[in-house]
Structures are given as C-alpha cells and as structure tokens.
Amino acid sequence: MKDIIITGPKHSGKTNAGKAAASMYSLEFIDLDELIFQKTGKSPRELFNISQDIFRKAETEAVSVLFAANEKNQWRIIAAGGGIIDNPEAAAIIKKADAITVYLNISADCACDRIEKEDLPPFLKTENPKETHRALHEHRAAAYARLADIIIKAEGKNPLEIAAEIMEILSS
C-alpha cells in the first residue's frame, strides 16, 4: 500500500483536500503539522520562532516516524507543511518512501492573497513581504514539481474537487 502525501505552498488546500479525500474513501488522514504538535507540544510556527533548525529537525523526525509507522500497510492521506520542500532531509525521506506525492499548484498571487488574511509567518516579516513571498513561491514551485508524481492545478477549486481529481488520477 502507498501513502498519498499532499504537498504545495501554504494555503494551497492541502489539509482540506486531504481530509476530503480521506473522507470520500474512508482512509486515514494525517496532518504533518498536527503530528509535529503532538510530538513536541508546540506548533510548527512556535518551533520556527524558536529556531528554524529546531523546526526542521522536528519536521524531519515527524516525517521519518510517519513513514516508518504504517504497520497496517494501509493507504493514508498525508498533508505536509508548506515549506517541507526547503527541508532536504524530510524531502529525501518523502522521495524514498513508498508514497505518491501530489503537488497542489496555485499561483504566487493566490497564495499571497490567502496568507495576507492572517498573521504573516516569520519568514515573510520582511521589508517587502509580497516580493519575499513571490521569490520563495517560485523557488518552491520548481522544487515541488520535481518531487511530485502528480501535479494538480488547485487554484479556483474547492477541496472536494481537488480530492476527486486526485483520486480519479490514482484510480486510472
């Protein structure tokens, strides 16, 4: 059995599409950010605020444990954090895992608009957050595309549409 790991930028719909797909097909859903919280008692943002290295270490450990812990050998849907692609160790674990990697692709403008509706994450608290985001988004988009087995254009789609598209591709 394979895990399906949903990747993509912050606010691309990974968690909501993952929950929808898991619900549609009675699969286990795992949110990597929630797993990090369960293991450390701190949210990814809290860990990042302490130190990016501490956060990346927790993220790598969570990914490692996650892929080693599928004792039932059942299909699972996993939503990764938006910046996991900038963690070479975690990305390597994903690449080696018996997983299907799905990249939810949205434009930099769409992602930025969604992010601006909340408190900016630490890495965007710069003199020009939009430009910082655009550069980061473009870098990550290329990296996510290289990691992906499946690329879904997620912009303008609701979680159920994204989930159905993922599952349709997997069943064909």
C-alpha positions as CSV (number, residue, x, y, z in Angstrom):
1,M,0.0,0.0,0.0
2,K,1.1,3.5,-0.7
3,D,0.7,6.7,1.2
4,I,-0.5,9.8,-0.6
5,I,1.3,12.9,0.5
6,I,-0.1,16.2,-0.5
7,T,2.4,19.0,-0.9
8,G,2.3,22.6,-2.0
9,P,2.5,26.1,-0.8
10,K,1.0,27.5,2.4
11,H,-2.8,27.8,1.9
12,S,-3.0,25.7,-1.3
13,G,-5.6,23.5,0.3
14,K,-3.5,20.5,1.3
15,T,-5.3,19.9,4.6
16,N,-8.8,20.4,3.4
17,A,-8.3,18.4,0.2
18,G,-6.6,15.7,2.2
19,K,-9.5,15.5,4.7
20,A,-12.0,15.4,1.8
21,A,-10.2,12.6,0.0
22,A,-9.8,10.6,3.2
23,S,-13.5,11.0,4.0
24,M,-14.6,10.1,0.5
25,Y,-12.6,6.8,0.5
26,S,-12.6,6.0,4.3
27,L,-8.8,6.4,4.6
28,E,-6.8,7.6,7.5
29,F,-5.9,11.3,7.3
30,I,-2.7,12.7,8.9
31,D,-1.7,16.4,9.1
32,L,2.0,16.6,9.4
33,D,1.8,19.9,11.3
34,E,-0.6,18.3,13.8
35,L,1.8,15.3,14.2
36,I,4.6,17.8,14.9
37,F,2.5,19.4,17.5
38,Q,1.6,16.1,19.1
39,K,5.3,15.1,19.3
40,T,6.7,18.4,20.5
41,G,3.8,20.2,22.3
42,K,4.5,23.2,20.0
43,S,3.0,24.3,16.7
44,P,5.3,24.5,13.7
45,R,5.2,28.3,13.9
46,E,6.2,28.2,17.6
47,L,9.1,25.9,16.8
48,F,10.1,28.1,13.8
49,N,10.0,31.2,16.1
50,I,12.4,29.5,18.4
51,S,14.7,28.4,15.6
52,Q,14.4,27.3,12.1
53,D,16.8,24.5,12.8
54,I,14.7,23.2,15.7
55,F,11.6,23.3,13.5
56,R,13.3,21.5,10.6
57,K,14.6,18.8,13.0
58,A,11.1,18.2,14.4
59,E,9.7,18.1,10.8
60,T,12.3,15.6,9.7
61,E,11.6,13.4,12.8
62,A,7.9,13.5,12.2
63,V,8.3,12.5,8.5
64,S,10.7,9.7,9.4
65,V,8.4,8.3,12.1
66,L,5.3,8.7,9.9
67,F,6.7,6.6,7.0
68,A,8.1,4.0,9.4
69,A,4.8,3.7,11.3
70,N,2.4,2.3,8.7
71,E,2.2,-1.1,10.4
72,K,-1.2,-1.9,9.0
73,N,0.2,-1.2,5.5
74,Q,-2.9,0.7,4.7
75,W,-3.4,3.7,2.3
76,R,-3.2,7.0,4.2
77,I,-3.6,10.6,3.1
78,I,-0.9,12.9,4.5
79,A,-0.9,16.7,4.3
80,A,2.6,18.1,4.5
81,G,3.6,21.6,5.7
82,G,4.0,24.3,3.0
83,G,7.8,24.6,3.5
84,I,8.7,20.9,3.7
85,I,10.4,21.2,0.3
86,D,13.0,23.5,1.9
87,N,14.0,20.7,4.3
88,P,16.3,18.5,2.3
89,E,16.3,15.6,4.8
90,A,12.5,15.5,5.0
91,A,12.1,15.8,1.2
92,A,14.6,12.9,0.8
93,I,12.6,10.7,3.1
94,I,9.4,11.5,1.2
95,K,11.2,10.7,-2.1
96,K,12.4,7.3,-0.8
97,A,9.1,6.4,0.8
98,D,6.6,4.2,-0.9
99,A,4.3,7.2,-1.4
100,I,2.6,9.0,-4.2
101,T,3.4,12.7,-3.9
102,V,0.8,15.2,-5.1
103,Y,1.6,18.8,-5.6
104,L,-1.2,21.3,-5.3
105,N,-0.1,24.1,-7.6
106,I,-1.5,27.6,-7.1
107,S,-0.2,31.0,-8.3
108,A,2.0,33.1,-6.1
109,D,-0.7,35.9,-6.1
110,C,-3.4,33.5,-5.0
111,A,-1.2,32.1,-2.2
112,C,-0.1,35.6,-1.1
113,D,-3.7,36.8,-1.0
114,R,-4.7,33.9,1.2
115,I,-1.7,34.3,3.5
116,E,-2.3,38.1,4.0
117,K,-5.7,37.3,5.6
118,E,-3.8,36.0,8.7
119,D,-0.8,37.0,10.7
120,L,2.2,36.8,8.5
121,P,4.5,33.8,9.1
122,P,8.0,34.8,10.4
123,F,9.7,34.2,7.1
124,L,7.5,36.8,5.4
125,K,8.1,39.5,8.0
126,T,10.4,41.5,5.7
127,E,10.5,44.9,4.3
128,N,8.6,43.7,1.2
129,P,6.6,40.6,2.1
130,K,5.0,40.3,-1.3
131,E,8.3,40.2,-3.1
132,T,9.8,37.9,-0.5
133,H,6.8,35.6,-0.9
134,R,7.0,35.6,-4.8
135,A,10.7,34.6,-4.8
136,L,10.1,31.9,-2.2
137,H,7.0,30.7,-4.1
138,E,8.8,30.4,-7.4
139,H,11.7,28.6,-5.8
140,R,9.4,26.1,-4.0
141,A,7.1,25.6,-7.0
142,A,10.0,24.3,-9.1
143,A,11.1,22.0,-6.2
144,Y,7.6,20.7,-5.6
145,A,7.2,19.9,-9.3
146,R,10.4,17.9,-9.3
147,L,9.3,15.9,-6.2
148,A,5.7,15.3,-7.4
149,D,4.3,12.2,-9.0
150,I,1.0,14.2,-9.7
151,I,0.5,17.9,-10.2
152,I,-3.0,19.3,-9.6
153,K,-3.9,22.9,-10.6
154,A,-5.7,23.7,-7.4
155,E,-6.5,27.4,-7.9
156,G,-10.2,28.0,-8.1
157,K,-11.1,24.5,-7.0
158,N,-12.8,23.6,-3.7
159,P,-11.4,20.7,-1.5
160,L,-13.9,18.2,-2.8
161,E,-13.0,18.9,-6.4
162,I,-9.3,18.6,-5.6
163,A,-9.9,15.4,-3.7
164,A,-11.9,13.9,-6.5
165,E,-9.3,14.8,-9.1
166,I,-6.5,13.2,-7.0
167,M,-8.5,10.0,-6.5
168,E,-9.6,9.9,-10.2
169,I,-5.9,10.1,-11.3
170,L,-4.9,7.4,-8.9
171,S,-7.7,5.1,-10.0
172,S,-6.9,5.3,-13.7
